[in-house]
Amino acid sequence: MTLSARAAILLLPLAVLVAQPLSAADDAALLKDLSAALRVLDLPCGEVLSAQRLAGNDHIASCKNGLRYRIFVNAEGRVVARKQ
């Protein structure tokens, strides 16, 4: 296998991730999941109206009550939310 073929195989998954539409963060299921995570963590939000993806499991959620939270999975695998 040539070097360029190996490079193409290694870069293909990265290209797929980058090519995902940015509006996917506003998917209704994701907004519901983020709302549920904040409820489980007992943080005031009401409902997540919009979300911005920072990384795979790292989002900024904007709540109906005006608050914003960074919701992510930490190194131990736990969901964490920090007020912004």
Secondary structure, DSSP 8 states (H G I E B T S, - for coil): --HHHHHHHHHHHHHHHHTS-GGGGG-HHHHHHHHHHHHHTT---S-EEEEEEEETTEEEEEETTS-EEEEEE-TTS-EEEEE-
